[in-house]
Amino acid sequence: MKGSRVPALLIGLTAVLTLAACGVPPSDVIQAGPPASGMAAPRPKVPSVIRLYFLHDGDLTPYPREVDDRGDLGVVVRLLFGGPIASEAGTATTELPRLTDAPDVAIESDLTISVQLPENVPPLSHPAMLQLACTVALTAEPVAAQPAAVDQGEGALAAPSGADAETASAPTSVQVLGDGWTMTQSDAGCPREAS
């Protein structure tokens, strides 16, 4: 056992001497500004409550859901097309079809919300268009009012600066693009909660 420790000690001693004699002279502490303060702790995500509009006895009715980022309209649209969850299924129905792929969502320069559906989705019924328009337009209102929303892809929004921020207003219509068809729906018929 003693014989195997000697080569290990020699290798370790050689490494220490090699590193110590690398030709770099010692130096004093160099003053170069304030000491490092570390990284700021990330802020925990606080879920937002949004309203998904489903049908209750044929009437458009909001159902609250929590999301991590209300500005991610792509997630909001996917939740809506996913239909009512188990706790809502007793009272909520939907006329929106189940989608096989995620739709593309963007806010256009005229603040119309554009929803591009995957291929082979038939045109939506009037109640389905109202479900989509009310959910997306009313979810985007607070985002657009802070001060405005600009598409960053995948439905994510960011606030612009300068003159764009001053002229911001909330989206008022949703344009749905399907495979060979286009429909537009205003949010004018959407139920709004009293402030």
Backbone as a printed PyTorch tensor [residue, N CA C, xyz], in Angstrom:
tensor([[[  0.8100,  -1.1810,   0.0000],
         [  0.0000,   0.0000,   0.0000],
         [  0.8640,   1.2580,   0.0000]],

        [[  2.0210,   1.2300,   0.7580],
         [  2.8960,   2.3990,   0.8170],
         [  3.4880,   2.7120,  -0.5420]],

        [[  3.7580,   1.6780,  -1.3200],
         [  4.3600,   1.8810,  -2.6270],
         [  3.4430,   2.6300,  -3.5770]],

        [[  2.1340,   2.4950,  -3.4430],
         [  1.2040,   3.1590,  -4.3570],
         [  0.9570,   4.6080,  -3.9680]],

        [[  1.2660,   4.9880,  -2.7390],
         [  1.0760,   6.3850,  -2.3080],
         [  2.2250,   7.2680,  -2.7670]],

        [[  3.3820,   6.7190,  -2.9040],
         [  4.5590,   7.5190,  -3.2740],
         [  4.3870,   8.1240,  -4.6700]],

        [[  4.0050,   7.3310,  -5.6910],
         [  3.8340,   7.9560,  -7.0100],
         [  2.7400,   9.0230,  -6.9970]],

        [[  1.6790,   8.8080,  -6.2450],
         [  0.6030,   9.8020,  -6.1820],
         [  1.0940,  11.0860,  -5.5420]],

        [[  1.8960,  10.9800,  -4.4880],
         [  2.4510,  12.1690,  -3.8430],
         [  3.4100,  12.8980,  -4.7780]],

        [[  4.2200,  12.1580,  -5.5190],
         [  5.1550,  12.7780,  -6.4610],
         [  4.4110,  13.5170,  -7.5670]],

        [[  3.3430,  12.9380,  -8.0590],
         [  2.5550,  13.5990,  -9.1140],
         [  1.9150,  14.8680,  -8.5660]],

        [[  1.3670,  14.8120,  -7.3550],
         [  0.7560,  15.9840,  -6.7440],
         [  1.7690,  17.0730,  -6.4880]],

        [[  2.9490,  16.7130,  -5.9960],
         [  4.0070,  17.6880,  -5.7240],
         [  4.4800,  18.3270,  -7.0190]],

        [[  4.6130,  17.5460,  -8.0750],
         [  5.0320,  18.0630,  -9.3780],
         [  4.0060,  19.0680,  -9.8990]],

        [[  2.7290,  18.7590,  -9.7530],
         [  1.6760,  19.6640, -10.2130],
         [  1.6970,  20.9760,  -9.4550]],

        [[  1.8790,  20.9150,  -8.1420],
         [  1.9320,  22.1320,  -7.3180],
         [  3.1160,  22.9880,  -7.7100]],

        [[  4.2900,  22.3780,  -7.8870],
         [  5.4920,  23.1360,  -8.2500],
         [  5.3620,  23.7480,  -9.6380]],

        [[  4.7540,  23.0050, -10.5400],
         [  4.5780,  23.5160, -11.9010],
         [  3.6620,  24.7350, -11.8970]],

        [[  2.5760,  24.6620, -11.1610],
         [  1.6330,  25.7860, -11.1070],
         [  2.2270,  26.9770, -10.3670]],

        [[  3.0100,  26.7220,  -9.3340],
         [  3.5890,  27.8040,  -8.5490],
         [  4.6990,  28.5040,  -9.3200]],

        [[  5.3150,  27.8360, -10.2370],
         [  6.4400,  28.4150, -10.9500],
         [  6.0820,  28.7360, -12.3910]],

        [[  4.8920,  29.1940, -12.6260],
         [  4.4740,  29.4280, -14.0070],
         [  4.9470,  30.7640, -14.5340]],

        [[  5.6530,  31.5480, -13.7510],
         [  6.2100,  32.7920, -14.2280],
         [  5.3410,  34.0030, -14.0210]],

        [[  4.2430,  33.8960, -13.3090],
         [  3.3770,  35.0470, -13.0460],
         [  3.7880,  35.6300, -11.7070]],

        [[  4.2500,  36.8890, -11.7120],
         [  4.6750,  37.4840, -10.4370],
         [  3.4720,  37.8020,  -9.5580]],

        [[  3.6290,  37.7280,  -8.2480],
         [  2.5250,  38.0860,  -7.3540],
         [  2.2170,  39.5810,  -7.4600]],

        [[  0.9850,  39.9680,  -7.1890],
         [  0.6080,  41.3770,  -7.2430],
         [ -0.2750,  41.7110,  -6.0520]],

        [[ -0.4040,  43.0150,  -5.8070],
         [ -1.2940,  43.4840,  -4.7500],
         [ -2.7220,  43.5010,  -5.2780]],

        [[ -3.6540,  43.8090,  -4.3890],
         [ -5.0540,  43.9220,  -4.7770],
         [ -5.1970,  45.1170,  -5.7050]],

        [[ -5.9140,  44.9160,  -6.8060],
         [ -6.1430,  45.9890,  -7.7680],
         [ -7.5380,  46.5410,  -7.5210]],

        [[ -7.6260,  47.8540,  -7.2830],
         [ -8.9170,  48.5050,  -7.0550],
         [ -9.5770,  48.7600,  -8.4090]],

        [[-10.7310,  48.1910,  -8.6110],
         [-11.4110,  48.3400,  -9.9010],
         [-12.9030,  48.5490,  -9.7190]],

        [[-13.2920,  49.4300,  -8.8580],
         [-14.7030,  49.7130,  -8.6980],
         [-15.2940,  49.0310,  -7.4880]],

        [[-16.6120,  49.1100,  -7.3630],
         [-17.2860,  48.5380,  -6.1920],
         [-17.2320,  47.0090,  -6.2330]],

        [[-17.3470,  46.4050,  -5.0870],
         [-17.3270,  44.9380,  -5.0410],
         [-18.5640,  44.3570,  -5.7240]],

        [[-18.4540,  43.1510,  -6.1430],
         [-19.5750,  42.4780,  -6.7820],
         [-20.7350,  42.3730,  -5.8010]],

        [[-21.9140,  42.6120,  -6.2910],
         [-23.0740,  42.5760,  -5.4020],
         [-23.9270,  41.3340,  -5.6240]],

        [[-23.5690,  40.5330,  -6.5790],
         [-24.3490,  39.3280,  -6.8360],
         [-25.5110,  39.6180,  -7.7560]],

        [[-26.2000,  38.5920,  -8.1120],
         [-27.3510,  38.7290,  -9.0030],
         [-28.6140,  38.9400,  -8.1750]],

        [[-29.5110,  39.7270,  -8.7230],
         [-30.7900,  39.9360,  -8.0570],
         [-31.6000,  38.6450,  -8.1160]],

        [[-32.2890,  38.3640,  -7.0640],
         [-33.1280,  37.1660,  -7.0320],
         [-34.2700,  37.3340,  -8.0250]],

        [[-34.5620,  36.3160,  -8.8040],
         [-35.6710,  36.4510,  -9.7500],
         [-36.9900,  36.6180,  -9.0190]],

        [[-37.8300,  37.4570,  -9.6050],
         [-39.1490,  37.6630,  -9.0020],
         [-40.0040,  36.4360,  -9.2600]],

        [[-40.6970,  35.9820,  -8.2520],
         [-41.5720,  34.8260,  -8.4790],
         [-42.7340,  35.2360,  -9.3920]],

        [[-43.1230,  34.3190, -10.2690],
         [-44.2480,  34.6010, -11.1530],
         [-45.5410,  34.5360, -10.3530]],

        [[-46.3290,  35.5740, -10.4960],
         [-47.6260,  35.6200,  -9.8430],
         [-48.6740,  35.3720, -10.9330]],

        [[-49.4120,  34.3030, -10.8220],
         [-50.4100,  34.0140, -11.8650],
         [-51.4560,  35.1250, -11.9630]],

        [[-51.9080,  35.3480, -13.1850],
         [-52.9940,  36.2930, -13.4480],
         [-54.2680,  35.4970, -13.6760]],

        [[-55.3790,  36.0920, -13.3330],
         [-56.6630,  35.4640, -13.5990],
         [-57.2350,  36.1160, -14.8500]],

        [[-57.5480,  35.2800, -15.8340],
         [-58.1820,  35.7440, -17.0670],
         [-59.5780,  35.1410, -17.1370]],

        [[-60.3680,  35.6210, -18.1000],
         [-61.7010,  35.0630, -18.3080],
         [-61.7470,  34.3950, -19.6820]],

        [[-62.0480,  33.1090, -19.6750],
         [-62.3020,  32.3950, -20.9210],
         [-63.8120,  32.3780, -21.1080]],

        [[-64.2710,  32.7170, -22.2960],
         [-65.7060,  32.7940, -22.5470],
         [-66.2030,  31.4940, -23.1650]],

        [[-67.0640,  30.8040, -22.4140],
         [-67.7320,  29.6000, -22.8780],
         [-69.2290,  29.8880, -22.9090]],

        [[-70.0180,  28.9180, -23.3040],
         [-71.4670,  29.0850, -23.3800],
         [-72.1320,  28.3750, -22.2060]],

        [[-73.0650,  29.0730, -21.5710],
         [-73.8720,  28.4890, -20.4910],
         [-75.3230,  28.6920, -20.9030]],

        [[-76.0170,  27.5970, -21.1920],
         [-77.3920,  27.6610, -21.7110],
         [-77.4800,  28.5900, -22.9200]],

        [[-76.4460,  28.5680, -23.7650],
         [-76.4210,  29.3580, -24.9880],
         [-75.9390,  30.7860, -24.8150]],

        [[-75.7510,  31.2310, -23.5740],
         [-75.2880,  32.6030, -23.3260],
         [-73.7850,  32.6310, -23.0980]],

        [[-73.1350,  33.6620, -23.6200],
         [-71.7100,  33.8500, -23.4330],
         [-71.4330,  34.1570, -21.9590]],

        [[-70.5830,  33.3430, -21.3320],
         [-70.3370,  33.4610, -19.8940],
         [-68.8440,  33.3490, -19.6090]],

        [[-68.2990,  34.2700, -18.7940],
         [-66.8670,  34.1720, -18.4660],
         [-66.6030,  33.1210, -17.3850]],

        [[-65.5290,  32.3770, -17.5800],
         [-65.0660,  31.3950, -16.6010],
         [-63.6200,  31.7460, -16.2600]],

        [[-63.3160,  31.9960, -14.9800],
         [-61.9470,  32.4090, -14.6220],
         [-60.9580,  31.2540, -14.7260]],

        [[-59.7510,  31.5950, -15.1890],
         [-58.6390,  30.6500, -15.2430],
         [-57.3650,  31.4040, -14.8680]],

        [[-56.4400,  30.7050, -14.2480],
         [-55.1340,  31.2890, -13.9290],
         [-54.1470,  30.9790, -15.0490]],

        [[-53.3400,  31.9970, -15.4100],
         [-52.2580,  31.8340, -16.3830],
         [-51.0170,  32.5200, -15.8180]],

        [[-49.8550,  32.0580, -16.2470],
         [-48.6090,  32.6710, -15.7860],
         [-48.3900,  34.0470, -16.3960]],

        [[-48.8140,  34.2270, -17.6580],
         [-48.5730,  35.4880, -18.3620],
         [-49.7820,  35.8280, -19.2130]],

        [[-50.5900,  36.7720, -18.7600],
         [-51.7960,  37.1370, -19.4990],
         [-51.4660,  37.7680, -20.8390]],

        [[-50.2550,  38.2310, -21.0280],
         [-49.8450,  38.8120, -22.3000],
         [-49.5370,  37.7780, -23.3680]],

        [[-49.4410,  36.5230, -22.9860],
         [-49.1760,  35.4570, -23.9600],
         [-50.5150,  34.9920, -24.5200]],

        [[-50.9820,  35.6980, -25.5400],
         [-52.2940,  35.4010, -26.1080],
         [-52.3400,  34.0330, -26.7760]],

        [[-51.2020,  33.5160, -27.1970],
         [-51.1600,  32.1690, -27.7580],
         [-51.6090,  31.1360, -26.7450]],

        [[-51.1540,  31.2740, -25.5030],
         [-51.5710,  30.3550, -24.4320],
         [-53.0590,  30.5330, -24.1410]],

        [[-53.5220,  31.7670, -24.1180],
         [-54.9340,  32.0420, -23.8440],
         [-55.8150,  31.3750, -24.9010]],

        [[-55.4470,  31.5030, -26.1730],
         [-56.2340,  30.9060, -27.2570],
         [-56.1960,  29.3820, -27.1700]],

        [[-55.0230,  28.8080, -26.8610],
         [-54.9430,  27.3470, -26.7300],
         [-55.8320,  26.8560, -25.5870]],

        [[-55.8650,  27.5870, -24.4660],
         [-56.7490,  27.2040, -23.3520],
         [-58.2160,  27.2510, -23.7800]],

        [[-58.5820,  28.2950, -24.5150],
         [-59.9680,  28.4310, -24.9560],
         [-60.3560,  27.2880, -25.8920]],

        [[-59.5130,  26.9990, -26.8780],
         [-59.8180,  25.9100, -27.8060],
         [-59.7480,  24.5450, -27.1220]],

        [[-59.0770,  24.4630, -25.9860],
         [-59.0320,  23.2170, -25.2230],
         [-60.3630,  22.8950, -24.5810]],

        [[-61.2370,  23.8810, -24.4930],
         [-62.5760,  23.6620, -23.9580],
         [-62.6390,  23.7480, -22.4510]],

        [[-63.8430,  23.5690, -21.9120],
         [-64.0350,  23.6250, -20.4540],
         [-63.2690,  22.4980, -19.7560]],

        [[-62.7460,  22.8040, -18.5840],
         [-62.0870,  21.7830, -17.7710],
         [-63.1450,  21.0550, -16.9480]],

        [[-62.7510,  20.0260, -16.2530],
         [-63.7030,  19.1720, -15.5220],
         [-64.6140,  19.9750, -14.5900]],

        [[-64.0500,  20.9510, -13.8690],
         [-64.8650,  21.7170, -12.9210],
         [-65.8610,  22.6450, -13.6210]],

        [[-65.6510,  22.9360, -14.9080],
         [-66.5560,  23.8050, -15.6610],
         [-67.5450,  23.0130, -16.5250]],

        [[-67.2470,  21.7480, -16.7540],
         [-67.9970,  20.9430, -17.7250],
         [-69.4820,  20.7960, -17.3840]],

        [[-69.8520,  20.9370, -16.1440],
         [-71.2600,  20.8120, -15.7760],
         [-72.1070,  21.9690, -16.2630]],

        [[-71.4950,  23.1400, -16.4520],
         [-72.2680,  24.3110, -16.8660],
         [-71.7770,  24.9260, -18.1670]],

        [[-70.5460,  24.6540, -18.5720],
         [-69.9630,  25.3120, -19.7430],
         [-69.9110,  24.3790, -20.9410]],

        [[-70.2160,  24.9540, -22.1100],
         [-70.0520,  24.2460, -23.3730],
         [-69.2830,  25.1650, -24.3140]],

        [[-68.8620,  24.6280, -25.4380],
         [-68.1470,  25.4370, -26.4220],
         [-68.5570,  25.0280, -27.8230]],

        [[-68.5220,  25.9850, -28.7250],
         [-68.7480,  25.6870, -30.1340],
         [-67.4300,  25.7250, -30.9000]],

        [[-66.3210,  25.9450, -30.1900],
         [-65.0170,  25.9460, -30.8440],
         [-64.5560,  24.5120, -31.0720]],

        [[-63.9560,  24.2490, -32.2220],
         [-63.4790,  22.8860, -32.4880],
         [-62.2000,  22.5910, -31.7060]],

        [[-61.9420,  21.3160, -31.4640],
         [-60.6590,  20.9130, -30.8760],
         [-59.6160,  21.0360, -31.9820]],

        [[-58.4700,  21.5910, -31.6630],
         [-57.4210,  21.7960, -32.6600],
         [-56.3280,  20.7390, -32.5070]],

        [[-55.7630,  20.3410, -33.6300],
         [-54.6640,  19.3770, -33.5950],
         [-53.3160,  20.0830, -33.4610]],

        [[-53.2430,  21.3400, -33.8910],
         [-52.0280,  22.1470, -33.7840],
         [-52.3780,  23.4880, -33.1630]],

        [[-51.3820,  24.1410, -32.5920],
         [-51.5920,  25.4420, -31.9620],
         [-51.7970,  26.5220, -33.0250]],

        [[-52.7420,  27.4270, -32.7960],
         [-52.9350,  28.5490, -33.7220],
         [-51.8470,  29.6070, -33.5010]],

        [[-51.6180,  30.4320, -34.5150],
         [-50.6950,  31.5610, -34.3930],
         [-51.5230,  32.7890, -34.0340]],

        [[-51.0700,  33.5420, -33.0370],
         [-51.8010,  34.7190, -32.5710],
         [-50.8780,  35.9230, -32.6310]],

        [[-51.3910,  37.0420, -33.1590],
         [-50.5950,  38.2650, -33.2500],
         [-51.5140,  39.4680, -33.1130]],

        [[-50.9510,  40.5730, -32.6420],
         [-51.6680,  41.8480, -32.6510],
         [-51.1020,  42.6410, -33.8100]],

        [[-51.9670,  42.9870, -34.7600],
         [-51.5500,  43.7000, -35.9610],
         [-51.3330,  45.1750, -35.6480]],

        [[-50.7630,  45.9060, -36.6120],
         [-50.4540,  47.3190, -36.3990],
         [-51.7080,  48.1550, -36.1450]],

        [[-52.8690,  47.7300, -36.6580],
         [-54.1140,  48.4610, -36.4000],
         [-54.7890,  47.9650, -35.1170]],

        [[-54.0910,  47.1670, -34.3170],
         [-54.5270,  46.6030, -33.0370],
         [-55.6350,  45.5620, -33.1870]],

        [[-55.8230,  45.0520, -34.4070],
         [-56.6990,  43.9030, -34.5930],
         [-55.9210,  42.6760, -34.1690]],

        [[-56.5680,  41.7820, -33.4400],
         [-55.9130,  40.5390, -33.0420],
         [-56.1530,  39.5200, -34.1440]],

        [[-55.0910,  38.9340, -34.6310],
         [-55.1610,  37.9680, -35.7130],
         [-54.9090,  36.5720, -35.1620]],

        [[-55.8000,  35.6400, -35.5000],
         [-55.6580,  34.2430, -35.0730],
         [-55.6550,  33.3750, -36.3300]],

        [[-54.5090,  32.7860, -36.6350],
         [-54.3730,  31.8980, -37.7870],
         [-54.5630,  30.4670, -37.3030]],

        [[-55.6550,  29.8340, -37.7510],
         [-55.9560,  28.4670, -37.3370],
         [-55.2050,  27.4650, -38.2120]],

        [[-54.9600,  26.2800, -37.6900],
         [-54.3020,  25.2520, -38.4990],
         [-55.1720,  24.8440, -39.6910]],

        [[-54.5900,  24.0820, -40.6160],
         [-55.3180,  23.6270, -41.8040],
         [-56.5090,  22.7410, -41.4260]],

        [[-57.4890,  22.7250, -42.3200],
         [-58.6660,  21.8570, -42.2350],
         [-59.6150,  22.1770, -41.0800]],

        [[-59.5620,  23.3990, -40.5450],
         [-60.5450,  23.8090, -39.5440],
         [-61.6660,  24.5230, -40.2880]],

        [[-62.9050,  24.0660, -40.1410],
         [-64.0100,  24.7110, -40.8650],
         [-64.2920,  26.1030, -40.2960]],

        [[-65.0150,  26.9410, -41.0610],
         [-65.3780,  28.2670, -40.5380],
         [-66.1180,  28.1360, -39.2030]],

        [[-65.8910,  29.1140, -38.3450],
         [-66.4700,  29.0810, -36.9980],
         [-67.8980,  29.6200, -37.0120]],

        [[-68.7240,  29.1030, -36.1090],
         [-70.0910,  29.6070, -35.9400],
         [-70.0420,  30.9840, -35.2740]],

        [[-71.1640,  31.6840, -35.3030],
         [-71.2230,  32.9970, -34.6490],
         [-70.9330,  32.8980, -33.1440]],

        [[-71.5460,  31.9450, -32.4050],
         [-71.1910,  31.8320, -30.9810],
         [-69.7000,  31.5100, -30.7580]],

        [[-69.1110,  30.7010, -31.6210],
         [-67.6820,  30.3870, -31.4880],
         [-66.8370,  31.6410, -31.7220]],

        [[-67.2030,  32.4490, -32.7150],
         [-66.4720,  33.7020, -32.9670],
         [-66.5870,  34.6490, -31.7760]],

        [[-67.7900,  34.7060, -31.1590],
         [-67.9450,  35.5530, -29.9760],
         [-67.0820,  35.0300, -28.8140]],

        [[-67.0350,  33.7170, -28.6340],
         [-66.1850,  33.1410, -27.5890],
         [-64.7440,  33.5930, -27.7810]],

        [[-64.2560,  33.4650, -29.0020],
         [-62.8750,  33.8120, -29.3040],
         [-62.6310,  35.3120, -29.1840]],

        [[-63.5050,  36.1220, -29.7850],
         [-63.3280,  37.5760, -29.7610],
         [-63.3620,  38.1190, -28.3380]],

        [[-64.3250,  37.6770, -27.5480],
         [-64.4410,  38.1910, -26.1800],
         [-63.2550,  37.7510, -25.3170]],

        [[-62.8750,  36.5010, -25.4210],
         [-61.7510,  36.0220, -24.6200],
         [-60.4790,  36.7710, -24.9620]],

        [[-60.1530,  36.8380, -26.2420],
         [-58.8790,  37.4270, -26.6460],
         [-58.8740,  38.9450, -26.4880]],

        [[-59.9180,  39.6230, -26.9690],
         [-59.9320,  41.0890, -26.8950],
         [-59.9680,  41.5790, -25.4540]],

        [[-60.7680,  40.9450, -24.6050],
         [-60.8640,  41.4110, -23.2240],
         [-59.6450,  41.0000, -22.3950]],

        [[-58.9640,  39.9330, -22.7740],
         [-57.7110,  39.5840, -22.1020],
         [-56.6170,  40.5450, -22.5260]],

        [[-56.6340,  40.9560, -23.7940],
         [-55.6090,  41.8590, -24.3150],
         [-55.8120,  43.3000, -23.8660]],

        [[-57.0140,  43.6870, -23.4260],
         [-57.2580,  45.0740, -23.0030],
         [-56.2550,  45.5640, -21.9740]],

        [[-56.0720,  44.8630, -20.8380],
         [-55.1150,  45.3590, -19.8600],
         [-53.6830,  45.3450, -20.3830]],

        [[-53.3480,  44.3800, -21.2150],
         [-52.0060,  44.3160, -21.7750],
         [-51.7910,  45.4840, -22.7140]],

        [[-52.7730,  45.7500, -23.5710],
         [-52.6480,  46.8280, -24.5330],
         [-52.6590,  48.1850, -23.8530]],

        [[-53.2880,  48.2930, -22.7100],
         [-53.3690,  49.5710, -22.0130],
         [-52.1280,  49.8620, -21.1750]],

        [[-51.1010,  49.0070, -21.2150],
         [-49.9230,  49.1910, -20.3680],
         [-48.6460,  49.3960, -21.1380]],

        [[-48.4280,  50.3420, -21.9210],
         [-49.3330,  51.2540, -22.5820],
         [-49.8390,  50.7210, -23.9000]],

        [[-49.1060,  49.8280, -24.5750],
         [-49.5750,  49.2190, -25.8220],
         [-48.8980,  47.8800, -25.9810]],

        [[-49.4530,  47.0570, -26.8500],
         [-48.8840,  45.7250, -27.0370],
         [-48.3640,  45.5820, -28.4540]],

        [[-47.1920,  44.9830, -28.5830],
         [-46.5800,  44.7350, -29.8720],
         [-46.2590,  43.2580, -29.9540]],

        [[-46.5950,  42.6290, -31.0710],
         [-46.3670,  41.1920, -31.2310],
         [-44.8800,  40.8700, -31.2110]],

        [[-44.5130,  39.8500, -30.4290],
         [-43.1460,  39.3540, -30.4090],
         [-43.1190,  37.8890, -30.8080]],

        [[-44.1340,  37.4260, -31.4920],
         [-44.1980,  36.0340, -31.9270],
         [-44.7830,  35.1440, -30.8540]],

        [[-45.3820,  34.0350, -31.2720],
         [-45.9800,  33.0530, -30.3610],
         [-47.0070,  33.6720, -29.4250]],

        [[-47.5950,  34.8060, -29.8050],
         [-48.6280,  35.4070, -28.9830],
         [-48.0930,  36.2570, -27.8510]],

        [[-46.7700,  36.3260, -27.6570],
         [-46.1840,  37.1240, -26.5820],
         [-46.2000,  38.5930, -26.9810]],

        [[-46.4500,  39.4690, -26.0240],
         [-46.5540,  40.8880, -26.2870],
         [-45.5470,  41.6570, -25.4520]],

        [[-45.1230,  42.8070, -25.9680],
         [-44.2320,  43.6790, -25.2190],
         [-44.7010,  45.1140, -25.4040]],

        [[-44.4640,  45.9530, -24.4100],
         [-44.8770,  47.3470, -24.4850],
         [-43.8940,  48.1390, -25.3310]],

        [[-44.3880,  48.9440, -26.3010],
         [-43.4990,  49.7860, -27.0930],
         [-43.1490,  51.0420, -26.3220]],

        [[-42.3050,  51.8780, -26.9040],
         [-41.9170,  53.1140, -26.2440],
         [-42.1980,  54.2750, -27.1760]],

        [[-41.9980,  55.4870, -26.6710],
         [-42.1340,  56.6870, -27.4760],
         [-43.5610,  56.9920, -27.8710]],

        [[-43.7200,  57.4840, -29.1140],
         [-45.0430,  57.8950, -29.6010],
         [-46.0190,  56.7340, -29.6500]],

        [[-45.5260,  55.5260, -29.9420],
         [-46.4130,  54.3700, -29.9810],
         [-47.0870,  54.1420, -28.6390]],

        [[-46.3590,  54.3850, -27.5560],
         [-46.9110,  54.1660, -26.2230],
         [-48.0230,  55.1640, -25.9200]],

        [[-47.9030,  56.3780, -26.4570],
         [-48.9090,  57.4050, -26.1730],
         [-50.2070,  57.1680, -26.9300]],

        [[-50.1390,  56.5170, -28.0970],
         [-51.3290,  56.3460, -28.9170],
         [-51.9700,  54.9870, -28.7350]],

        [[-51.6030,  54.2830, -27.6990],
         [-52.1000,  52.9180, -27.5100],
         [-53.5710,  52.9010, -27.1440]],

        [[-54.2570,  51.9030, -27.6380],
         [-55.6230,  51.6340, -27.2150],
         [-55.8290,  50.1340, -27.2950]],

        [[-56.8740,  49.6810, -26.7080],
         [-57.1130,  48.2420, -26.6310],
         [-57.6520,  47.7190, -27.9610]],

        [[-57.3260,  46.4650, -28.2760],
         [-57.8910,  45.8590, -29.4800],
         [-59.4070,  45.7710, -29.3690]],

        [[-60.0890,  45.9220, -30.5010],
         [-61.5460,  45.8630, -30.4740],
         [-62.1100,  44.8040, -31.4030]],

        [[-61.2610,  44.1460, -32.1850],
         [-61.7740,  43.0890, -33.0430],
         [-60.7410,  41.9810, -33.2140]],

        [[-61.2780,  40.8220, -33.5800],
         [-60.4490,  39.6410, -33.7950],
         [-60.7010,  39.1540, -35.2140]],

        [[-59.6140,  38.9250, -35.9450],
         [-59.7050,  38.3770, -37.2850],
         [-59.2120,  36.9380, -37.2290]],

        [[-60.0470,  36.0060, -37.6720],
         [-59.7030,  34.5880, -37.6610],
         [-59.4770,  34.1480, -39.0970]],

        [[-58.3180,  33.5640, -39.3390],
         [-57.9620,  33.0980, -40.6720],
         [-57.9120,  31.5870, -40.6640]],

        [[-58.7050,  30.9840, -41.5270],
         [-58.7230,  29.5340, -41.6450],
         [-58.1660,  29.1140, -42.9870]],

        [[-58.3750,  27.8810, -43.3390],
         [-57.9080,  27.3100, -44.5870],
         [-58.8520,  27.7340, -45.7090]],

        [[-58.5770,  28.9040, -46.3180],
         [-59.4230,  29.4080, -47.4010],
         [-60.5570,  30.3040, -46.9400]],

        [[-60.6170,  30.6920, -45.6820],
         [-61.6740,  31.5790, -45.2020],
         [-61.1250,  32.5420, -44.1510]],

        [[-61.7960,  33.6890, -44.0030],
         [-61.4320,  34.7110, -43.0230],
         [-62.7190,  35.2590, -42.4180]],

        [[-62.7110,  35.4450, -41.1030],
         [-63.8640,  36.0260, -40.4080],
         [-63.3490,  37.0780, -39.4310]],

        [[-64.1280,  38.1390, -39.2320],
         [-63.7710,  39.1860, -38.2770],
         [-64.9360,  39.3860, -37.3200]],

        [[-64.6190,  39.5320, -36.0470],
         [-65.6460,  39.7200, -35.0220],
         [-65.2160,  40.8480, -34.0920]],

        [[-66.1140,  41.8120, -33.8700],
         [-65.8820,  42.9010, -32.9310],
         [-66.1300,  42.3960, -31.5060]],

        [[-65.5500,  43.0880, -30.5440],
         [-65.8200,  42.7380, -29.1490],
         [-67.0010,  43.5320, -28.5950]],

        [[-67.7500,  44.2200, -29.4670],
         [-68.8650,  45.0740, -29.0230],
         [-69.9490,  44.2660, -28.3100]],

        [[-70.1620,  43.0280, -28.6680],
         [-71.2050,  42.2150, -28.0290],
         [-70.7270,  41.4340, -26.8200]],

        [[-69.5330,  41.7250, -26.3580],
         [-68.9710,  40.9630, -25.2300],
         [-69.4940,  41.4910, -23.8970]],

        [[-69.8820,  40.5620, -23.0170],
         [-70.3040,  40.9990, -21.6820],
         [-69.1030,  41.5240, -20.9140]],

        [[-69.2820,  42.6720, -20.2990],
         [-68.2050,  43.2740, -19.4990],
         [-68.6840,  43.3630, -18.0600]],

        [[-67.7430,  43.0910, -17.1590],
         [-68.0920,  43.1800, -15.7330],
         [-68.1630,  44.6330, -15.3220]],

        [[-69.0500,  44.9520, -14.4270],
         [-69.1690,  46.3320, -13.9350],
         [-67.9510,  46.6590, -13.1060]],

        [[-67.4220,  47.8780, -13.3100],
         [-66.2150,  48.2910, -12.5800],
         [-66.5530,  48.8400, -11.2250]]])
